[in-house]
Structure formats: structure tokens, C-alpha cells
Amino acid sequence: MSNITRQMVRTYLLEIAETEPTYIRAHEIARDLDASPKAVAQYLSQLQDDLVDVSLEQWARSKSTTWRIEANEP
């Protein structure tokens, strides 16, 4: 397992954020970053209130939480 950091997750979110909402799950981010889905989910929860350039919110829960990501307008 890799050593993922909060900054890595933050950078990833900034890179994938678009003007239209994007929906993603922690396991998809974990796959792209070669990390644990549990660690990614923990960082997503922490980053939810910290991000300025990106809107991040829990959108739906089924088997796992779906996150809605959207770039904030300048």
C-alpha cells in the first residue's frame, strides 16, 4: 500500500474538477492514486470544508459514497 497524503488527494480533485459537476467515488480516486479507498474517503471528508477552488460534497450513498465535485467560478 502506498503512502497517500491529503495534499495528493487535494491536487487530484483540483485536476479533475470541471465547470460541470463530476461524480466520483473514493475507490476510483484510490485506483488512480494507487492508494487505499479508506484513506481516500477519510481525506475527502476532511477536505470537504477546506477547498476554496472546488466544491466537494457527499452526493449519494449506496454501497459507497458518491462525491460531487465541481470547480467554483472565479
Secondary structure, DSSP 4 states (H G I P E B T S, - for coil): -----HHHHHHHHHHH--SS-EEEEHHHHHHHHT--HHHHHHHHHHHTTT-SSEEEEEEEESSSEEEEEEEPP-
